[in-house]
C-alpha cells in the first residue's frame, strides 16, 4: 500500500463499505460489469479472503462510523449467507456501526435465489435490491435474463415479507419500446409495493455481445428524442405515484433513498473489497487541505484470491487523487442528484465556494441557459440539466 500520503483518521465522518462478489450464473448480453461465470466457487476460501482484505484495508482507517454496506456484483445472492454474515460481523468489530446502518444486497429474482432471502435477512441484510429489469417475458428473454416475469413478481412478494426496504431495477429504452406500454409497466411496478426504483436506459457497451448484434443491425434502440421522452415521462409518472426522483436514475418513497449510493454521489469515503472494487479515502496533503486516495483491487477473481491469501490485499491502485481530479469527480457525481452539493460540502471538500471553483463564463452560461442553479443552498442541476448531464459537466469542467 502507498506510504506517500497517509489517509486521515476522520473519526466522525461516516464511511461506506462496498463488497464485490464477481460471480454470476450467466452473463447478460448488455452487461460490462466485472462479472464471471464459473462452475465452482470455493466459498470457504472466498469468505476468508473477503474478511482478510477487509481487515487489511480497515487497519489504515481506524474505527470510523460505518453508515452503509453494499454487497454488489456480479450476483451477490449467489454468495453463501454465512459469508455475508462473516463480512458484516467482522465489519462490526472493526468499525462503529451507525444505529440505522443500511446493509444492502443485490439479488436476482430466480426461485433459487429468492428462496435464500430469509437467510440473508438473518445474516444482517436489511435492504434488498432485485435485478428485475422487465415485467414481461419477451423483453426478459431479449435482455438475456434467466427469470420469468412470474418469478420476478414472486420474488418481490418474498422480499416484501423479509425486508422493510425493497428496491428493484428496470431497464428502459429497449428496442421498439412503446411509451404507453412502458408507463403501464411502471404503474405495475409501483403497485407491487416497492419503496425504490432504479431505472436505467439500455446502453450498448463495447465489450458486450449486444455491441456486435447492434452493429450488425440485429436490433435498434430508441433515438435520442424518444429516449428523452421516456426519461421525462418516467420521472413525471413516478413522481405522481409517490416515488420522487432523487438522482438521474433513482426514485424513492420518502426515507427510502439508497444511503450508500448517496455517499458516492456526495463524494464521501468508502472502502472497496473484492475483485475490481474501487475505494475513495480522505487524506490530508502537505498544505493541510482535504484530498482523496483512490484504491482499486485486481479485477481477475483467481488473481485477486491468490494475492489476498499472499499479501492480505489485492490492491493494484493506491494513489493520491489530484485536486483537478477531485473537482471533476465531485462535480460529475454531485450534480447527478436533485439536491446537488451543498455549500457546506463544497467547503469541506475544497475549502472554497462553488462559484470560485469553475470558470465564471462557463458557469454563467449554464445558469443562464437553465441547466444549473446556484444559490445559498449550493450548486445543483435542473431537470433539464440532468437530462443532458454529460454535456453540462463537460462544458463546466473543460
KOLDOPA-941949 format. One record per residue (C-alpha): residue in one letter; residue number from 1; x, y, z. Coordinates in nm, 2 decimals, m for minus. Last residue first. Layout:
  rest   nr       u       v       w
     A  NUM       X       Y       Z
...
***
This chain:
  rest   nr       u       v       w
     X  398   m1.34    2.17   m1.98
     X  397   m1.52    2.13   m1.64
     X  396   m1.84    2.32   m1.69
     X  395   m1.89    2.23   m2.05
     X  394   m1.83    1.86   m1.99
     X  393   m2.05    1.87   m1.68
     X  392   m2.34    2.01   m1.88
     X  391   m2.28    1.78   m2.19
     X  390   m2.27    1.47   m1.97
     X  389   m2.57    1.60   m1.77
     X  388   m2.81    1.63   m2.06
     X  387   m3.14    1.52   m1.88
     X  386   m2.98    1.63   m1.55
     X  385   m2.96    1.99   m1.68
     X  384   m3.32    1.99   m1.80
     X  383   m3.43    1.88   m1.45
     X  382   m3.21    2.15   m1.30
     X  381   m2.85    2.07   m1.19
     X  380   m2.73    2.17   m0.85
     X  379   m2.49    2.41   m0.68
     X  378   m2.53    2.52   m0.32
     X  377   m2.80    2.62   m0.07
     X  376   m2.75    2.99   m0.09
     X  375   m2.80    2.98   m0.47
     X  374   m2.65    2.83   m0.78
     X  373   m2.89    2.65   m1.02
     X  372   m2.77    2.47   m1.34
     X  371   m2.92    2.39   m1.68
     X  370   m3.14    2.69   m1.73
     X  369   m2.95    2.85   m2.01
     X  368   m2.84    3.14   m1.79
     X  367   m2.71    2.90   m1.52
     X  366   m2.51    2.70   m1.78
     X  365   m2.37    3.02   m1.94
     X  364   m2.28    3.16   m1.60
     X  363   m2.08    2.85   m1.50
     X  362   m1.89    2.86   m1.83
     X  361   m1.82    3.24   m1.80
     X  360   m1.72    3.22   m1.44
     X  359   m1.47    2.94   m1.49
     X  358   m1.53    2.70   m1.21
     X  357   m1.41    2.66   m0.85
     X  356   m1.48    3.01   m0.72
     X  355   m1.85    2.98   m0.78
     X  354   m1.86    2.66   m0.57
     X  353   m1.73    2.83   m0.25
     X  352   m1.39    2.71   m0.13
     X  351   m1.22    2.49    0.13
     X  350   m1.22    2.22   m0.14
     X  349   m1.40    1.92    0.00
     X  348   m1.55    2.06    0.32
     X  347   m1.62    2.39    0.16
     X  346   m1.80    2.22   m0.14
     X  345   m2.00    2.01    0.11
     X  344   m2.10    2.31    0.32
     X  343   m2.21    2.49    0.01
     X  342   m2.44    2.20   m0.07
     X  341   m2.38    1.95   m0.35
     X  340   m2.66    1.87   m0.59
     X  339   m3.01    1.84   m0.44
     X  338   m3.16    1.66   m0.74
     X  337   m2.87    1.42   m0.75
     X  336   m2.65    1.36   m1.06
     X  335   m2.48    1.70   m1.00
     X  334   m2.28    1.55   m0.71
     X  333   m2.12    1.27   m0.90
     X  332   m1.98    1.47   m1.20
     X  331   m1.89    1.76   m0.98
     X  330   m1.72    1.56   m0.71
     X  329   m1.52    1.35   m0.97
     X  328   m1.41    1.65   m1.17
     X  327   m1.31    1.85   m0.87
     X  326   m1.12    1.56   m0.72
     X  325   m0.94    1.51   m1.05
     X  324   m0.84    1.87   m1.05
     X  323   m0.72    1.85   m0.69
     X  322   m0.51    1.54   m0.77
     X  321   m0.62    1.20   m0.64
     X  320   m0.35    1.03   m0.44
     X  319   m0.28    0.66   m0.54
     X  318   m0.35    0.31   m0.42
     X  317   m0.41    0.12   m0.74
     X  316   m0.33   m0.26   m0.78
     X  315   m0.46   m0.36   m0.44
     X  314   m0.51   m0.73   m0.38
     X  313   m0.50   m0.75    0.00
     X  312   m0.36   m0.96    0.28
     X  311   m0.04   m1.03    0.09
     X  310   m0.04   m1.40    0.00
     X  309   m0.41   m1.50    0.05
     X  308   m0.52   m1.17   m0.08
     X  307   m0.29   m1.21   m0.38
     X  306   m0.42   m1.56   m0.46
     X  305   m0.79   m1.45   m0.44
     X  304   m0.74   m1.14   m0.65
     X  303   m0.55   m1.35   m0.92
     X  302   m0.84   m1.60   m0.93
     X  301   m1.11   m1.33   m0.94
     X  300   m0.95   m1.12   m1.21
     X  299   m1.02   m0.75   m1.14
     X  298   m0.73   m0.66   m0.91
     X  297   m0.82   m0.41   m0.64
     X  296   m0.87   m0.04   m0.68
     X  295   m0.79    0.24   m0.44
     X  294   m0.81    0.62   m0.48
     X  293   m0.67    0.85   m0.21
     X  292   m0.85    1.17   m0.17
     X  291   m0.75    1.52   m0.06
     X  290   m0.85    1.76    0.21
     X  289   m0.62    2.05    0.26
     X  288   m0.34    2.05    0.52
     X  287   m0.09    2.20    0.29
     X  286    0.11    1.88    0.27
     X  285   m0.20    1.69    0.17
     X  284   m0.46    1.55    0.40
     X  283   m0.63    1.23    0.31
     X  282   m0.99    1.10    0.27
     X  281   m1.04    0.76    0.13
     X  280   m1.20    0.66   m0.20
     X  279   m1.25    0.30   m0.30
     X  278   m1.28    0.08   m0.61
     X  277   m1.36   m0.29   m0.62
     X  276   m1.21   m0.49   m0.91
     X  275   m1.22   m0.82   m0.72
     X  274   m1.34   m0.79   m0.36
     X  273   m1.31   m0.50   m0.12
     X  272   m1.40   m0.14   m0.16
     X  271   m1.37    0.11    0.12
     X  270   m1.58    0.43    0.11
     X  269   m1.54    0.80    0.18
     X  268   m1.79    1.06    0.07
     X  267   m1.82    1.22   m0.27
     X  266   m2.19    1.33   m0.22
     X  265   m2.28    1.10   m0.51
     X  264   m2.09    0.81   m0.36
     X  263   m2.24    0.86   m0.01
     X  262   m2.58    0.89   m0.18
     X  261   m2.52    0.54   m0.32
     X  260   m2.48    0.40    0.03
     X  259   m2.79    0.59    0.16
     X  258   m3.02    0.45   m0.10
     X  257   m3.33    0.67   m0.09
     X  256   m3.60    0.51    0.12
     X  255   m3.70    0.79    0.36
     X  254   m3.96    0.94    0.14
     X  253   m4.06    0.70   m0.14
     X  252   m3.78    0.65   m0.39
     X  251   m3.66    0.72   m0.75
     X  250   m3.32    0.66   m0.90
     X  249   m3.17    0.70   m1.25
     X  248   m3.07    1.07   m1.25
     X  247   m3.08    1.10   m0.87
     X  246   m3.35    1.20   m0.62
     X  245   m3.66    1.13   m0.84
     X  244   m3.97    1.11   m0.62
     X  243   m4.15    0.79   m0.58
     X  242   m4.51    0.88   m0.48
     X  241   m4.71    0.77   m0.79
     X  240   m4.72    1.12   m0.93
     X  239   m4.34    1.15   m0.90
     X  238   m4.31    0.81   m1.07
     X  237   m4.51    0.93   m1.37
     X  236   m4.32    1.26   m1.40
     X  235   m3.97    1.10   m1.39
     X  234   m4.06    0.81   m1.62
     X  233   m4.23    1.05   m1.87
     X  232   m3.91    1.27   m1.87
     X  231   m3.68    0.97   m1.93
     X  230   m3.91    0.81   m2.20
     X  229   m3.93    1.15   m2.38
     X  228   m3.55    1.18   m2.36
     X  227   m3.51    0.83   m2.51
     X  226   m3.75    0.92   m2.79
     X  225   m3.56    1.23   m2.87
     X  224   m3.22    1.05   m2.86
     X  223   m3.33    0.77   m3.09
     X  222   m3.48    0.45   m2.95
     X  221   m3.26    0.14   m2.99
     X  220   m3.22   m0.08   m3.29
     X  219   m3.19   m0.45   m3.32
     X  218   m3.00   m0.71   m3.52
     X  217   m2.84   m0.43   m3.72
     X  216   m2.50   m0.59   m3.74
     X  215   m2.35   m0.32   m3.51
     X  214   m2.63   m0.39   m3.26
     X  213   m2.55   m0.76   m3.25
     X  212   m2.18   m0.69   m3.21
     X  211   m2.24   m0.44   m2.92
     X  210   m2.51   m0.66   m2.76
     X  209   m2.25   m0.93   m2.70
     X  208   m2.07   m0.69   m2.47
     X  207   m1.72   m0.53   m2.47
     X  206   m1.81   m0.21   m2.65
     X  205   m2.11   m0.11   m2.43
     X  204   m2.45   m0.05   m2.58
     X  203   m2.68    0.13   m2.35
     X  202   m3.02    0.04   m2.22
     X  201   m3.15    0.33   m2.01
     X  200   m3.15    0.25   m1.64
     X  199   m3.44    0.29   m1.40
     X  198   m3.37    0.23   m1.03
     X  197   m3.69    0.20   m0.83
     X  196   m3.73    0.24   m0.45
     X  195   m4.00    0.16   m0.20
     X  194   m4.15   m0.13   m0.40
     X  193   m4.51   m0.23   m0.33
     X  192   m4.61   m0.43   m0.64
     X  191   m4.83   m0.14   m0.74
     X  190   m4.52    0.06   m0.81
     X  189   m4.40   m0.20   m1.07
     X  188   m4.75   m0.22   m1.23
     X  187   m4.75    0.16   m1.27
     X  186   m4.41    0.15   m1.43
     X  185   m4.52   m0.13   m1.67
     X  184   m4.82    0.08   m1.77
     X  183   m4.59    0.37   m1.84
     X  182   m4.37    0.15   m2.05
     X  181   m4.67    0.02   m2.25
     X  180   m4.79    0.38   m2.31
     X  179   m4.44    0.48   m2.43
     X  178   m4.39    0.19   m2.67
     X  177   m4.05    0.03   m2.66
     X  176   m3.93   m0.07   m3.01
     X  175   m3.59   m0.18   m2.88
     X  174   m3.55   m0.11   m2.51
     X  173   m3.52    0.25   m2.39
     X  172   m3.59    0.13   m2.03
     X  171   m3.43   m0.12   m1.79
     X  170   m3.58   m0.19   m1.45
     X  169   m3.41   m0.23   m1.12
     X  168   m3.56   m0.32   m0.78
     X  167   m3.57   m0.18   m0.43
     X  166   m3.71   m0.32   m0.11
     X  165   m3.67   m0.17    0.24
     X  164   m3.88   m0.33    0.52
     X  163   m3.74   m0.67    0.43
     X  162   m3.85   m1.04    0.46
     X  161   m4.21   m1.03    0.35
     X  160   m4.15   m0.76    0.09
     X  159   m3.87   m0.97   m0.05
     X  158   m4.10   m1.28   m0.09
     X  157   m4.35   m1.06   m0.28
     X  156   m4.08   m0.92   m0.50
     X  155   m3.95   m1.27   m0.57
     X  154   m4.30   m1.38   m0.67
     X  153   m4.33   m1.09   m0.91
     X  152   m3.99   m1.16   m1.07
     X  151   m4.07   m1.54   m1.09
     X  150   m4.39   m1.45   m1.28
     X  149   m4.20   m1.22   m1.51
     X  148   m3.96   m1.51   m1.59
     X  147   m3.60   m1.55   m1.47
     X  146   m3.28   m1.62   m1.66
     X  145   m3.24   m1.27   m1.81
     X  144   m3.08   m1.25   m2.15
     X  143   m3.22   m0.90   m2.22
     X  142   m3.42   m1.03   m2.52
     X  141   m3.57   m1.31   m2.30
     X  140   m3.67   m1.05   m2.03
     X  139   m3.82   m0.84   m2.30
     X  138   m4.04   m1.13   m2.43
     X  137   m4.13   m1.24   m2.07
     X  136   m4.28   m0.91   m1.94
     X  135   m4.20   m0.73   m1.62
     X  134   m3.85   m0.60   m1.71
     X  133   m3.51   m0.54   m1.55
     X  132   m3.59   m0.74   m1.22
     X  131   m3.25   m0.72   m1.07
     X  130   m3.37   m0.71   m0.71
     X  129   m3.22   m0.47   m0.45
     X  128   m3.26   m0.58   m0.09
     X  127   m3.22   m0.37    0.23
     X  126   m3.18   m0.50    0.58
     X  125   m2.91   m0.76    0.53
     X  124   m2.78   m0.90    0.87
     X  123   m2.73   m1.27    0.82
     X  122   m3.09   m1.34    0.92
     X  121   m3.21   m1.12    0.63
     X  120   m2.98   m1.31    0.40
     X  119   m3.13   m1.64    0.53
     X  118   m3.48   m1.50    0.46
     X  117   m3.37   m1.41    0.11
     X  116   m3.24   m1.76    0.03
     X  115   m3.56   m1.89   m0.16
     X  114   m3.55   m1.58   m0.38
     X  113   m3.21   m1.70   m0.50
     X  112   m3.34   m2.04   m0.61
     X  111   m3.67   m1.90   m0.75
     X  110   m3.48   m1.66   m0.97
     X  109   m3.53   m1.30   m0.87
     X  108   m3.16   m1.19   m0.89
     X  107   m3.02   m1.03   m0.58
     X  106   m2.82   m0.72   m0.49
     X  105   m2.75   m0.68   m0.11
     X  104   m2.79   m0.38    0.10
     X  103   m2.69   m0.30    0.46
     X  102   m2.81    0.04    0.58
     X  101   m2.68    0.14    0.93
     X  100   m2.95    0.30    1.14
     X   99   m2.76    0.30    1.47
     X   98   m2.44    0.37    1.29
     X   97   m2.19    0.08    1.32
     X   96   m1.86    0.17    1.47
     X   95   m1.59    0.00    1.27
     X   94   m1.36   m0.31    1.30
     X   93   m1.59   m0.53    1.51
     X   92   m1.90   m0.45    1.31
     X   91   m1.70   m0.50    0.99
     X   90   m1.61   m0.85    1.11
     X   89   m1.97   m0.94    1.17
     X   88   m2.09   m0.80    0.84
     X   87   m1.82   m0.99    0.65
     X   86   m1.90   m1.32    0.83
     X   85   m2.28   m1.28    0.79
     X   84   m2.24   m1.23    0.42
     X   83   m2.02   m1.54    0.40
     X   82   m2.27   m1.74    0.61
     X   81   m2.54   m1.63    0.36
     X   80   m2.35   m1.82    0.09
     X   79   m2.30   m1.60   m0.20
     X   78   m2.51   m1.65   m0.52
     X   77   m2.73   m1.36   m0.39
     X   76   m2.42   m1.14   m0.46
     X   75   m2.47   m1.16   m0.83
     X   74   m2.18   m0.99   m1.01
     X   73   m2.16   m0.77   m0.82
     X   72   m2.27   m0.58   m0.53
     X   71   m2.29   m0.62   m0.15
     X   70   m2.34   m0.27   m0.01
     X   69   m2.25   m0.17    0.35
     X   68   m2.37    0.16    0.50
     X   67   m2.31    0.42    0.77
     X   66   m1.99    0.29    0.92
     X   65   m1.86    0.51    1.20
     X   64   m1.47    0.53    1.20
     X   63   m1.27    0.27    1.39
     X   62   m0.93    0.32    1.23
     X   61   m0.85    0.40    0.87
     X   60   m0.53    0.21    0.77
     X   59   m0.63   m0.11    0.96
     X   58   m0.96   m0.12    0.77
     X   57   m0.78   m0.21    0.45
     X   56   m0.61   m0.52    0.59
     X   55   m0.91   m0.64    0.79
     X   54   m1.14   m0.60    0.49
     X   53   m0.89   m0.79    0.27
     X   52   m0.89   m1.07    0.53
     X   51   m1.26   m1.09    0.56
     X   50   m1.31   m1.11    0.18
     X   49   m1.03   m1.38    0.17
     X   48   m1.18   m1.60    0.44
     X   47   m1.52   m1.60    0.28
     X   46   m1.37   m1.67   m0.06
     X   45   m1.17   m1.96    0.06
     X   44   m1.47   m2.12    0.23
     X   43   m1.70   m2.05   m0.06
     X   42   m1.48   m2.24   m0.31
     X   41   m1.67   m2.15   m0.62
     X   40   m1.73   m2.39   m0.90
     X   39   m1.90   m2.39   m1.24
     X   38   m1.79   m2.04   m1.32
     X   37   m1.95   m1.73   m1.49
     X   36   m1.77   m1.40   m1.44
     X   35   m1.87   m1.05   m1.35
     X   34   m1.67   m0.72   m1.36
     X   33   m1.95   m0.52   m1.51
     X   32   m2.00   m0.49   m1.89
     X   31   m2.35   m0.62   m1.91
     X   30   m2.57   m0.59   m2.21
     X   29   m2.56   m0.96   m2.31
     X   28   m2.63   m1.09   m1.96
     X   27   m2.36   m1.33   m1.83
     X   26   m2.49   m1.64   m1.66
     X   25   m2.49   m1.79   m1.31
     X   24   m2.29   m1.49   m1.20
     X   23   m1.97   m1.44   m1.00
     X   22   m1.77   m1.13   m0.91
     X   21   m1.89   m1.06   m0.55
     X   20   m1.78   m0.71   m0.47
     X   19   m1.82   m0.57   m0.12
     X   18   m1.86   m0.19   m0.08
     X   17   m1.82   m0.04    0.26
     X   16   m1.93    0.32    0.34
     X   15   m1.78    0.56    0.59
     X   14   m1.93    0.83    0.80
     X   13   m1.73    1.13    0.90
     X   12   m1.67    1.14    1.28
     X   11   m1.33    0.99    1.34
     X   10   m1.16    1.15    1.04
     X    9   m0.84    0.94    1.06
     X    8   m0.67    1.10    0.76
     X    7   m0.52    0.86    0.50
     X    6   m0.14    0.86    0.49
     X    5    0.00    1.01    0.17
     X    4    0.33    0.87    0.03
     X    3    0.31    0.53    0.20
     X    2    0.11    0.36   m0.07
     X    1    0.00    0.00    0.00
***
